[in-house]
Amino acid sequence: MFARIITRSLSRIPTKSGLFVRCLTPMQIAPSAPTQFIQKMNMSSAKTLTQDGPIGQIDEMISSIYDHIKNSSPENYTEEEKNNKVLKPRTLSESYRKFLIPLSTDNEKREKYLSASRNVRMGKILEDIDHMAVHIGYVHNSEDGTIESRMSLPRNIVTASVHRIDFHKEDLNPNRDLIIDGQVTYAGTSSMQISIRLFQNDDNQNLQLLLKANFIMVARDPLDATKKIRIHGLVAKTPDEAETVNLTKEHLIRMGNKDEKKATNDELRLIDNLHRTLLGRNMSNEFPILKDEEIWMHKTHLSLTEICFPEFQNMYGKIFGGFLMRKALELAYVNAKLFCKGKVSIRSMDQIQFAKPVEIGNILHFDSYVTYNQGDLLQLKVVASISDEAKFKEIAKTKVPSMGQEARLITNVFHFTMQSVENKEIMKVLPKHYNHTGMYIAGRRHLLNTLKRTVSLTPRHSSRHISPTEKVAHQ
């Protein structure tokens, strides 16, 4: 019954222009805008941005990916086709899809999504939106714009990075269905951005926006993963769609700008002043001194190691990217909870990098740190790496006492912004070592950027005072 209510509310929506028509963004709303207005804006966008059309279930979406790949054998395409076949550009609305996660009617699925606190596990949601991004990527690049048809060219579409995932609400009702929708919002030569949202009905049967995510997907040759494969372009039919595509393109260019990743003079002065302050607490100025409410960054380290089993492989025989995101999120959540000595909420994931595929049988490591915090907000970094077992014999010959850290290869980097809910008086994390100084600067950037694009994490953040050192990042 609940599923039918959602389907009817979606089917009544009149717009045909696609998922991301222009509306007020958080940065376009005055900082003093009341929380009630923000919530109404999010509710309104949920009702006006979703397209008409049938709605399938999440399991059907996932199985359709495997069927699509199976029905598109790469041996059936010639080199002439790969190089010269004309690929018709697609519109934003052609790739739009929406699916239902039937928590209200499927008891077995509900159990899989339940967290220890009897809410919905956000890690499971991350797995679903990663599948959704792959599905939409194949829809956009199929022969006739449907997942049922074969690929226009042989492609493995994989996640290169996740630009951002913003969590608008974390405590999801496990007894209500979830709606997931998305579409391609930018397409280059062999890469594309896919934007995804998550909704759930509130107590008044209105769709409420819960999550927004932007995935960067790339197309590779199934017969040679080092080769790029062309994808279909994207045509904007309205000024709003053109603005969406152009803004995305500008952002992707900035993401590739290495100069923006270097520490600025203001950030270097901030670190210098910080260590001068810590050394100034010692009469001899030889060793930095912490206050009782401060803690060194290396003391916040939390790790997890496991072997990768076939259970978590994707359609290409590698470890599923959604599984990696889930494990990283759950480790970061535990780290934040231990650091804050109480309940925490997830606010954002930012600039997730997929540098190297993880194979079945790899020894997989996750290392988590609290890199920066301010008030009740904290930034965490999780690095995933694998042990290159081919180097074990060489390392053993050196007879250096270690646990094989020399053989590790970084595969993924994750950034999380979280908020302490129960304990507002949390420790201040500070860098002691040089390598942690870079993590501190990057963590500060991530947290301040989250504040810039989010109108109100809680009502009291909407008009919060910004310190002089923070203003550097806001200008």
C-alpha positions in Angstrom: 0.0 0.0 0.0 2.8 2.4 1.0 4.6 1.7 -2.3 1.5 2.5 -4.3 1.2 5.9 -2.4 4.7 6.8 -3.4 4.3 5.7 -6.9 1.1 7.8 -7.3 2.8 10.9 -5.8 5.7 10.5 -8.2 3.4 9.9 -11.2 1.5 13.2 -10.5 4.6 15.3 -10.9 4.2 17.3 -14.2 7.8 18.4 -15.1 9.5 16.8 -18.0 12.8 18.7 -17.9 14.8 16.2 -15.9 16.1 15.7 -12.4 18.2 18.9 -11.9 16.2 21.9 -13.1 17.4 25.1 -11.5 16.2 25.8 -8.0 17.5 27.6 -4.9 20.8 26.0 -3.7 21.9 26.3 -0.1 24.5 29.0 -1.1 21.7 31.1 -2.6 19.8 31.3 0.7 20.7 33.9 3.2 22.6 32.4 6.2 19.8 33.5 8.5 17.1 31.7 6.6 14.9 29.8 9.0 15.3 26.1 9.2 11.6 25.7 8.4 12.1 27.4 5.1 15.0 25.2 4.2 13.0 22.1 5.0 10.2 23.4 2.8 12.6 24.1 0.0 14.0 20.5 0.1 10.4 19.1 0.2 9.4 21.3 -2.8 12.5 20.2 -4.8 11.6 16.6 -4.2 8.1 17.1 -5.6 9.0 19.2 -8.6 12.2 17.7 -9.9 11.2 14.0 -10.3 10.0 12.8 -13.6 7.0 10.7 -14.6 7.5 7.1 -15.4 7.3 3.6 -14.0 9.2 2.6 -10.9 11.0 -0.7 -10.5 12.6 -2.2 -7.5 16.2 -2.0 -6.4 17.0 -5.7 -6.9 15.7 -5.5 -10.5 18.0 -2.6 -11.1 21.0 -4.5 -9.9 20.3 -7.7 -11.8 19.7 -5.7 -15.0 23.3 -4.5 -14.9 24.6 -8.1 -14.9 22.2 -9.0 -17.7 23.2 -6.0 -19.8 26.9 -6.8 -19.5 26.2 -10.5 -20.3 24.3 -9.6 -23.4 27.0 -7.3 -24.7 30.0 -9.5 -25.5 33.1 -7.3 -26.3 34.3 -9.7 -28.9 31.3 -8.7 -31.1 32.6 -5.2 -31.7 35.3 -4.3 -34.2 38.2 -1.9 -33.8 36.6 0.2 -36.6 33.4 0.5 -34.5 35.4 1.5 -31.4 37.2 4.2 -33.2 34.7 5.6 -35.7 31.2 4.6 -34.8 29.0 7.7 -34.5 27.5 8.0 -30.9 24.3 10.0 -30.8 24.3 12.6 -28.0 21.6 12.0 -25.3 19.5 14.4 -23.3 19.6 14.6 -19.5 16.1 13.3 -19.2 16.8 10.2 -21.3 19.0 8.6 -18.6 16.7 9.5 -15.7 15.7 6.4 -13.7 14.0 5.9 -10.3 13.7 2.7 -8.2 12.0 1.6 -5.0 13.7 0.0 -1.9 10.7 -1.9 -0.5 11.3 -1.8 3.2 7.6 -1.6 4.1 6.7 -4.9 2.5 9.9 -7.0 2.2 10.7 -8.2 5.7 13.9 -10.0 4.6 15.3 -6.9 2.9 14.3 -4.7 5.9 16.4 -7.0 8.2 19.5 -6.5 5.9 19.1 -2.7 6.1 18.6 -2.5 9.9 21.3 -0.9 12.0 22.2 -1.7 15.6 20.0 1.3 16.7 17.1 0.0 14.5 17.5 2.7 11.9 18.5 2.2 8.2 22.2 1.4 7.7 23.7 4.2 5.7 26.4 1.8 4.5 23.8 -0.3 2.7 22.4 2.9 1.1 25.9 3.6 -0.2 26.1 0.2 -1.9 22.7 0.9 -3.6 23.6 4.4 -4.9 26.9 3.0 -6.3 24.9 0.3 -8.2 22.5 3.1 -9.3 25.4 5.1 -10.8 26.6 2.1 -12.8 23.1 1.3 -14.0 22.5 4.9 -15.2 25.9 5.0 -16.9 25.0 1.9 -18.9 21.5 3.3 -19.7 23.1 6.5 -21.1 25.5 4.4 -23.2 23.2 1.7 -24.5 22.2 1.3 -28.2 18.7 2.8 -27.8 18.9 4.4 -24.4 17.5 1.4 -22.4 19.2 -1.2 -20.2 17.5 -3.9 -22.1 19.4 -3.1 -25.3 23.1 -3.9 -25.9 25.9 -1.4 -25.4 26.6 0.9 -28.3 30.3 0.1 -27.7 31.9 -2.4 -25.4 32.4 -0.8 -22.0 33.2 -1.4 -18.4 31.8 1.5 -16.5 33.4 1.9 -13.2 33.5 4.5 -10.4 36.5 6.8 -10.6 35.6 9.0 -7.7 32.7 10.4 -5.7 32.6 14.1 -5.8 30.3 14.5 -2.9 27.5 12.9 -0.8 25.5 15.2 1.4 23.3 13.6 4.1 20.2 15.8 4.7 18.7 13.3 7.2 20.3 10.2 8.8 17.6 8.6 11.0 15.6 6.9 8.3 12.5 5.0 9.1 13.1 1.2 8.4 9.4 0.6 8.0 8.9 3.0 5.1 10.0 2.5 1.5 12.8 4.5 0.0 13.0 6.1 -3.5 16.3 6.4 -5.3 16.5 8.4 -8.5 19.3 9.9 -10.7 20.6 10.8 -14.2 23.7 11.8 -16.1 24.4 15.5 -15.5 27.7 15.7 -17.5 29.4 13.7 -20.2 32.9 14.1 -21.5 34.9 11.9 -23.9 35.1 8.8 -21.7 33.9 10.1 -18.3 30.6 11.3 -16.9 29.0 12.7 -13.7 25.9 10.9 -12.4 23.8 12.7 -9.8 21.7 10.6 -7.5 19.1 11.4 -4.7 17.3 9.5 -2.0 13.8 10.1 -0.7 11.4 8.8 1.9 7.9 9.8 2.8 7.5 11.8 6.1 4.6 11.4 8.5 2.4 13.5 6.2 3.1 11.3 3.1 5.3 14.0 1.6 8.5 13.0 -0.1 11.5 14.2 1.9 15.0 14.6 0.4 17.5 12.5 2.4 20.6 12.4 0.4 22.3 13.9 -2.7 25.4 12.4 -4.4 27.6 13.0 -7.4 29.5 10.1 -8.9 32.3 10.4 -11.5 32.2 7.3 -13.7 34.7 6.3 -16.5 34.4 3.9 -19.4 37.2 1.4 -20.1 37.7 -1.3 -22.7 36.7 -4.7 -21.3 39.6 -6.3 -23.2 42.2 -3.8 -22.0 41.4 -1.8 -18.9 44.2 0.7 -19.7 42.2 1.9 -22.8 39.4 4.5 -22.6 36.2 3.9 -24.6 34.2 6.8 -25.9 30.7 7.5 -24.4 27.7 9.3 -25.7 27.7 13.1 -25.3 25.1 15.1 -23.5 22.7 17.7 -25.0 21.1 20.4 -22.9 17.5 21.2 -24.1 16.8 24.0 -21.7 18.8 26.9 -20.1 18.6 25.2 -16.7 20.0 22.0 -18.1 22.8 23.9 -19.8 23.7 25.6 -16.5 23.8 22.2 -14.8 26.2 20.8 -17.4 28.4 23.9 -17.5 28.7 24.2 -13.7 29.6 20.5 -13.5 32.3 20.9 -16.2 33.8 23.9 -14.4 33.9 21.9 -11.1 35.6 18.9 -12.8 38.3 21.3 -14.2 38.9 22.7 -10.7 39.2 19.2 -9.2 42.1 18.5 -11.6 43.9 21.7 -10.7 46.8 20.7 -8.6 47.6 24.2 -7.5 44.3 24.3 -5.5 45.6 21.3 -3.5 48.8 23.1 -2.3 48.8 24.7 1.1 48.2 28.5 0.8 50.3 31.1 2.6 47.5 31.7 5.1 47.3 28.0 5.9 51.0 27.8 6.4 50.9 30.7 8.8 48.0 29.0 10.6 50.2 25.9 11.2 53.2 28.1 12.2 51.1 30.0 14.7 49.6 26.8 16.1 53.0 25.2 16.8 54.4 28.4 18.2 51.5 28.4 20.6 52.1 24.8 21.6 55.8 25.4 22.1 55.2 28.6 24.0 53.5 26.6 26.8 56.9 25.0 27.6 59.4 27.3 29.3 62.3 25.8 27.3 60.4 25.9 24.0 61.7 22.4 23.2 58.5 20.3 23.3 54.9 21.2 22.4 52.5 21.0 25.4 48.8 20.1 25.1 46.0 21.2 27.3 43.7 18.6 28.9 41.0 19.1 26.2 43.5 18.6 23.3 44.7 15.4 21.7 47.3 14.6 19.1 46.0 13.4 15.7 47.9 10.1 15.7 46.1 9.2 18.9 42.8 9.1 17.0 44.0 6.3 14.7 41.6 3.4 14.3 42.2 0.5 11.8 40.5 -2.5 10.3 42.0 -5.4 8.3 40.2 -8.2 6.5 40.5 -10.6 3.5 38.4 -9.9 0.4 36.0 -12.8 -0.4 34.1 -13.4 -3.7 30.9 -12.5 -1.8 31.7 -8.8 -2.4 32.8 -8.9 -6.0 31.2 -6.8 -8.7 30.2 -7.7 -12.2 33.9 -7.4 -13.3 35.3 -9.8 -10.7 36.8 -7.0 -8.6 35.7 -5.9 -5.1 32.5 -3.8 -5.3 33.1 -0.1 -4.8 30.0 0.2 -2.7 31.4 -2.4 -0.3 34.5 -0.3 0.2 32.5 2.8 0.8 30.3 1.0 3.4 33.3 -0.4 5.3 35.0 3.0 5.3 31.9 4.8 6.5 31.3 2.3 9.3 34.9 2.6 10.5 34.8 6.4 10.4 31.5 6.3 12.3 32.9 4.1 15.0 36.0 6.3 15.2 33.9 9.5 15.5 31.7 7.8 18.2 34.7 6.8 20.3 36.3 10.2 19.8 33.1 12.1 20.8 32.2 9.6 23.6 28.6 9.6 22.4 26.2 9.5 19.4 27.3 11.1 16.1 25.6 11.9 12.8 27.0 11.7 9.3 26.8 15.0 7.5 28.9 14.6 4.3 31.3 12.4 2.3 33.6 14.3 0.0 36.2 13.6 -2.8 36.2 9.8 -2.5 39.0 8.5 -4.7 39.2 5.1 -6.4 42.9 4.8 -7.3 43.3 1.1 -7.8 41.0 -1.9 -8.1 40.8 -4.3 -5.2 41.1 -8.0 -6.1 39.5 -11.1 -4.6 41.9 -12.5 -2.0 43.6 -9.2 -1.3 44.4 -8.4 2.3 42.5 -5.1 2.7 43.4 -2.4 5.3 41.4 0.6 6.4 43.0 3.3 8.5 40.9 6.1 10.0 42.0 9.4 11.6 40.1 12.5 13.0 42.0 15.2 11.0 40.2 18.4 12.1 37.4 19.5 14.4 35.5 22.7 15.2 32.8 23.0 17.8 30.7 19.8 17.5 31.8 19.1 13.9 34.7 16.8 13.0 36.4 15.7 9.9 37.7 12.2 9.4 39.9 10.6 6.7 39.9 6.9 5.9 42.6 5.4 3.7 42.1 1.9 2.2 45.1 -0.1 1.1 46.0 -3.6 0.1 49.1 -5.7 0.9 51.1 -6.5 -2.2 51.9 -10.1 -1.4 54.4 -10.4 -4.2 56.7 -8.2 -2.1 56.5 -10.3 1.0 59.5 -12.5 0.2 61.7 -9.5 -0.6 60.6 -7.8 2.7 61.2 -11.1 4.7 64.8 -11.2 3.5 65.5 -7.8 5.1 64.6 -9.2 8.5 63.2 -5.8 9.5 60.7 -6.2 12.3 57.3 -5.0 10.8 53.8 -6.2 9.9 54.5 -5.8 6.1 53.5 -2.1 6.0 56.2 -1.7 3.3 54.1 -3.7 0.9 51.0 -1.6 1.1 49.4 0.1 -1.9 46.7 2.8 -1.4 43.5 1.9 -3.3 41.0 4.4 -1.9 40.8 7.7 0.1 37.6 8.7 1.9 36.7 12.0 3.6 33.7 12.3 6.1 32.2 15.2 8.0 30.3 14.2 11.1 28.6 15.9 14.0 28.6 15.1 17.7 25.0 14.8 18.8 25.2 14.0 22.6 28.5 15.5 23.7 29.1 19.1 22.6 32.3 19.4 24.6 34.7 17.3 22.5 38.5 17.2 22.4 40.4 19.4 20.0 42.6 17.4 17.6 46.0 18.8 16.7 48.9 17.6 14.4 52.2 16.7 16.0 54.1 15.2 13.1 54.8 16.8 9.7 52.7 14.3 7.7 49.7 14.9 9.9 50.0 18.7 9.3 48.9 18.1 5.6 46.0 16.0 6.8 45.1 18.8 9.3 45.0 21.4 6.5 43.0 19.1 4.1 40.6 18.2 6.9 40.0 21.9 7.7 39.3 22.6 4.0 36.8 19.8 3.8 34.9 20.8 6.9 34.8 24.5 6.0 33.6 23.6 2.5 30.8 21.5 4.0 29.8 24.5 6.1 29.8 26.7 3.0 27.5 24.6 1.0 25.2 23.5 3.8 22.7 26.1 5.0 22.1 24.6 8.4 23.5 21.4 9.9 21.6 22.4 13.0 19.6 25.6 13.6 22.5 27.1 15.6 24.9 26.7 12.8 23.0 29.0 10.5 24.3 32.2 12.1 27.5 30.9 13.8 30.5 33.1 14.2 33.4 32.5 11.8 36.9 33.0 13.3 39.5 35.0 11.4 41.4 31.8 10.5 38.2 30.3 9.0 37.6 33.4 6.8 40.6 32.4 4.7 38.8 29.4 3.3 35.5 31.3 2.9 36.9 34.1 0.7 
